[in-house]
Amino acid sequence: MRSTILAITLLGLPLLAACTVNNTPDKPDTTVVTQPQPSATVVTPPPRTTVVTPAY
């Protein structure tokens, strides 16, 4: 139970920090930074199928 709460807080703190930084009224261009980047799908390599033939 504690590990899930710890994981949520570890993930939530950077998100809260990013939201507070991006909500500064001085810079209206920060809305572009908050958009999700689709490049995350490119980072994952394609699954390689390895055919293992049993040796009799």
Stockholm file with secondary structure:
# STOCKHOLM 1.0

chainA/1-56         MRSTILAITLLGLPLLAACTVNNTPDKPDTTVVTQPQPSATVVTPPPRTTVVTPAY
#=GR chainA/1-56 SS CHHHHHHHHHHHHHHHHHHHHHTCTTCGGGGTTTSCCTTHHHHSCCCCCCCCCCCC
#=GC SS_cons        CHHHHHHHHHHHHHHHHHHHHHTCTTCGGGGTTTSCCTTHHHHSCCCCCCCCCCCC
//
